[in-house]
């Protein structure tokens, strides 16, 4: 009996953890031929930290760029600043959003006391009050990271990957950005030249 319950708990936990991650959105130009791309270089990136300067962090930027270079190297692409086939850029911005959250009703009991029809004794006579949960508005920071690949010759965008809600805590920005950018770059097609 314990094994099915443990398996069920493990399955529910995996589903819950998987649903907590934001999905990577990818958009690729139909005209893009990634078999022609072998090298890359960086273009200027856009970081808009909003009103919180803690989100702009040079260490996080360096770690993010290192993660991109490592992942692209694993896929067969090489960095070449003098004559690249594609340009890599990223945009990171934080905006304050609002969400509705519920606060559950407080639960009270068990109670003992005199009721309308006589002595009730101990028991779960009345739990909770207030008619259900209360709702309130809450502000939060939502960081979105976007990675762009531009054809170096045509200067046209050929690939874009993004994750919304990538960063929500300025104290963990370096780790969160590196993880999310790696997830985005994992979606870039591998270099096909065979070199």
Helices and strands as residue ranges (DSSP letters): H 2-20, E 25-28, G 34-36, E 39-42, E 46-48, G 53-55, H 58-74, E 78-79, E 86-103, E 111-115, E 118-123, E 134-151, E 157-167, G 170-172, H 173-185
